[in-house]
Amino acid sequence: MTYTSLGEFLRARRAQVDPHDVGLPWVGGRRRVAGLRREELAQLAGVSASYYTRLEQGQSVNASDAVLDAIARALGLDDHERQHLRTLARARPARPSRTVSERVDPLTRDLLDSLSDLPALVVGLRLDVLAWNPLAHALLAGHLDRDAVDRPAERPNLARMLFLDCHTRDLYLDWQRKARAVVGNLRLVAGRHPDDPALAALIGELSMKSADFVTLWRDHRVKPCEADSYHLQHPTVGPLTVTQHNLVVARATGQSVCIVTTAAGSPSADTLGLLAGTIAGVQATSTVC
């Protein structure tokens, strides 16, 4: 699977490079392929065309860092994409591992509980929601059962929600940009964990059910989810702009804490406060009853 992924990544990325942008002369006639030909990329990287062809076809498995860096420069890859290329080139076929249910460390749960004034959630390796506080649930998925995160087989998955849940799709006014970010992150995770059966099943499900996912997946863009701002249209409190920060959990491989903020003193901050007040009112009513 990984060797195929390497070839797919290289073919997709060279198809996105305009020969004129990298200084190749126009030789006339109609090009049969989009972007760079194999021999042109090999020329730019300073390797033989036959060697590059073997690498793209998975027949050469010992490419040096110098060769991979030269190919990365020729393709104009950024640091994340360059590391992804190395990951794909270094991986070896492996037996699928057994899927182990992810758990939230007590210290991470303490952190989540302390962030009661901000929407916050713990996200797993495959973008499963492992835990969330009441405000995060109300902001991102109020239509779902809040306690589903405590049942591993029913946990919401951010990628599945984004592509297959119409409520989540309507929530993001800039849905396309959010979708690209999620797919770019999934590409990185898939490169690092090619033998993960649950991850493969998720990607397979999304590929079968979402044409939008297929289009973005074929693009082979890779980028970790770190921090970005999005415009939301919440069904209860209306429009607001938020920034989603993803902080890596050092003691749990693949997990992150996503904290959602708004600009201080902004209308979005007031809107988020209104949502928090709505939750508090519901909880108070439940306590009285």
C-alpha positions in Angstrom: 0.0 0.0 0.0 2.7 2.5 0.9 4.8 2.0 -2.3 1.6 2.7 -4.3 1.0 5.8 -2.1 4.5 7.0 -2.9 3.9 6.7 -6.6 0.5 8.3 -6.4 1.9 11.2 -4.4 4.7 11.8 -6.9 2.5 11.6 -9.9 -0.1 13.9 -8.4 2.5 16.5 -7.4 4.4 16.6 -10.6 1.0 17.0 -12.4 0.5 20.2 -10.5 3.8 21.8 -11.6 3.7 24.1 -14.6 6.9 23.5 -16.7 7.2 27.2 -17.4 7.3 28.0 -13.7 10.4 25.9 -13.2 12.3 27.3 -16.2 11.8 24.5 -18.7 11.7 25.7 -22.3 8.7 25.4 -24.5 9.3 22.8 -27.2 6.0 23.2 -29.1 3.3 20.7 -29.7 0.6 19.5 -27.3 1.7 17.9 -24.1 0.2 14.5 -23.4 0.4 14.8 -19.6 -0.4 17.6 -17.2 2.5 19.2 -15.4 6.0 17.7 -15.5 7.0 14.6 -17.4 9.0 12.0 -15.4 12.2 12.8 -17.4 11.7 16.6 -16.8 11.3 16.1 -13.0 14.4 13.8 -13.1 16.3 16.5 -14.9 15.3 19.2 -12.4 16.2 16.9 -9.5 19.6 15.8 -11.0 18.8 12.1 -11.2 18.5 9.8 -14.1 15.1 9.3 -15.7 15.3 5.6 -15.3 16.1 5.9 -11.6 13.2 8.3 -11.0 10.9 6.0 -12.9 11.9 3.1 -10.7 11.3 5.2 -7.6 7.8 6.3 -8.7 6.9 2.7 -9.6 8.1 1.4 -6.2 11.0 -0.6 -7.6 13.7 1.5 -5.8 13.4 1.5 -2.0 16.7 3.0 -0.9 16.5 6.6 -2.0 18.9 8.8 0.0 17.8 11.9 1.8 19.8 14.0 -0.7 17.8 12.5 -3.6 14.5 12.9 -1.9 15.3 16.5 -1.0 16.3 17.2 -4.6 12.9 15.8 -5.8 11.1 17.8 -3.1 12.9 21.0 -4.3 12.0 20.3 -7.9 8.3 19.8 -6.9 8.3 22.9 -4.7 7.2 21.0 -1.6 7.0 22.7 1.7 8.5 21.3 4.9 5.4 19.2 5.8 5.2 17.8 2.3 8.9 17.1 2.2 8.6 15.0 5.4 5.6 13.2 4.0 7.7 12.3 1.0 10.4 10.8 3.2 7.8 8.9 5.3 6.3 7.3 2.2 9.8 6.5 0.8 11.0 4.9 4.0 8.0 2.8 4.9 8.0 -0.9 4.4 5.0 -3.2 3.8 3.5 -4.3 7.2 0.8 -6.5 8.4 -2.4 -4.6 9.4 -2.2 -4.0 13.1 -5.1 -4.6 15.5 -7.3 -1.5 16.1 -7.0 -0.4 19.7 -9.7 1.9 21.1 -8.1 5.2 22.1 -8.5 6.5 25.6 -8.2 10.0 27.1 -5.5 10.3 29.7 -6.8 11.6 33.1 -4.5 14.5 33.0 -5.8 15.5 29.5 -9.3 15.2 30.8 -8.4 17.5 33.7 -7.2 20.0 31.1 -10.4 19.7 29.2 -12.5 20.3 32.4 -10.5 23.4 33.2 -11.4 24.9 29.8 -15.1 25.3 30.7 -15.3 28.9 29.3 -14.0 27.8 25.8 -15.1 25.1 23.5 -12.5 22.3 23.7 -12.4 18.7 22.6 -9.9 15.9 22.4 -9.3 14.5 19.0 -7.8 11.1 18.3 -5.4 9.8 15.7 -8.2 9.1 13.1 -10.0 12.3 14.0 -12.5 10.6 16.3 -13.8 12.9 19.0 -12.7 11.2 22.2 -14.1 13.8 24.6 -15.5 17.3 24.5 -16.8 19.9 27.0 -20.5 21.1 26.8 -19.6 24.2 24.9 -17.7 22.4 22.2 -20.5 20.0 21.7 -23.1 22.8 21.5 -20.9 24.7 19.0 -19.9 22.0 16.7 -22.4 19.1 17.0 -25.4 20.0 19.1 -27.5 17.7 17.0 -25.5 14.7 18.1 -25.7 12.7 21.3 -23.2 14.4 23.6 -22.5 11.1 25.4 -21.6 9.3 22.2 -17.9 10.1 22.8 -18.0 7.7 25.8 -19.0 4.8 23.5 -16.0 3.9 21.3 -18.1 2.3 18.6 -20.3 5.4 18.3 -17.8 8.2 18.6 -18.3 11.1 16.2 -15.5 11.5 13.6 -14.6 15.0 12.4 -13.9 13.8 8.9 -17.1 11.8 8.6 -19.1 14.7 10.0 -17.6 17.1 7.6 -18.3 15.1 4.5 -21.3 13.0 5.4 -23.3 15.1 7.9 -25.4 17.9 6.3 -25.6 19.8 9.7 -21.8 20.0 9.9 -21.5 21.0 6.3 -24.0 23.9 6.8 -22.1 25.0 9.9 -18.9 25.9 8.0 -19.5 28.8 5.6 -16.0 28.2 4.2 -16.6 24.5 4.1 -14.2 23.9 1.2 -11.2 25.3 3.1 -12.1 23.3 6.2 -12.4 20.2 4.1 -9.0 20.7 2.5 -7.5 21.1 5.9 -9.0 17.8 7.2 -8.0 15.8 4.1 -4.5 17.2 4.2 -4.2 16.1 7.8 -5.6 12.6 7.0 -3.0 12.3 4.3 -0.2 12.9 6.8 -1.7 10.4 9.2 -2.2 7.8 6.5 1.4 8.1 5.5 2.6 7.6 9.0 0.2 4.7 9.8 -0.2 2.8 6.5 -1.1 -0.4 8.4 -3.9 1.0 10.5 -7.1 -0.9 9.5 -9.6 1.5 11.1 -8.0 4.5 9.3 -8.1 2.5 6.0 -11.8 1.7 6.7 -12.5 5.4 7.3 -10.8 6.5 4.1 -12.6 3.7 2.2 -16.0 4.8 3.6 -15.5 8.4 2.7 -14.3 7.5 -0.8 -17.4 5.4 -1.4 -19.9 8.0 0.0 -18.4 11.4 -0.9 -17.4 12.6 -4.3 -16.0 15.8 -2.7 -13.7 13.7 -0.5 -12.5 11.7 -3.6 -11.6 14.9 -5.4 -9.6 16.3 -2.5 -7.9 13.0 -1.6 -6.6 12.7 -5.2 -5.0 16.1 -4.9 -2.4 14.6 -2.4 -2.0 17.8 -0.5 -0.6 17.2 3.0 -0.8 19.6 5.9 -1.2 19.1 9.7 -4.1 20.8 11.4 -2.5 23.4 13.6 -4.5 26.7 13.8 -6.9 28.4 11.5 -9.9 30.6 11.5 -13.3 29.7 10.1 -16.7 31.4 9.6 -19.6 29.5 11.1 -23.3 29.8 10.8 -24.6 28.3 14.0 -28.2 27.1 13.9 -29.1 28.6 17.3 -27.0 31.7 17.8 -26.1 32.7 14.2 -22.9 33.7 12.5 -19.5 33.9 14.3 -15.8 33.6 13.4 -13.7 31.3 15.4 -10.1 30.1 15.5 -9.4 26.4 16.1 -6.1 25.7 17.8 -4.9 22.1 17.7 -2.4 21.3 20.5 -0.5 18.0 20.4 -0.9 15.8 23.5 2.7 14.6 24.2 1.7 11.7 26.4 -0.8 10.2 23.8 0.5 9.6 20.2 -1.8 11.0 17.6 -4.1 12.8 20.0 -4.6 16.6 20.2 -6.7 19.1 22.1 -8.6 21.4 19.9 -9.4 24.7 21.6 -11.8 27.2 19.9 -11.4 30.9 20.5 -12.9 34.2 19.3 -11.3 37.6 19.1 -11.6 39.5 22.4 -14.4 42.0 22.4 -15.7 41.0 19.0 -19.3 40.2 18.0 -18.2 36.6 17.7 -17.1 36.6 21.3 -20.6 37.9 22.3 -22.2 35.2 20.2 -20.2 32.5 21.8 -21.1 33.9 25.2 -24.7 33.8 24.2 -24.3 30.1 23.4 -22.6 29.4 26.7 -25.4 31.2 28.5 -28.0 29.0 26.7 -26.1 25.9 27.9 -26.0 27.2 31.5 -29.7 27.9 31.4 -30.5 24.4 30.2 -28.2 22.8 32.8 -29.8 24.9 35.6 -33.3 23.8 34.5 -32.2 20.2 34.5 -30.9 20.5 38.0 -34.1 22.0 39.3 -36.2 19.3 37.7 
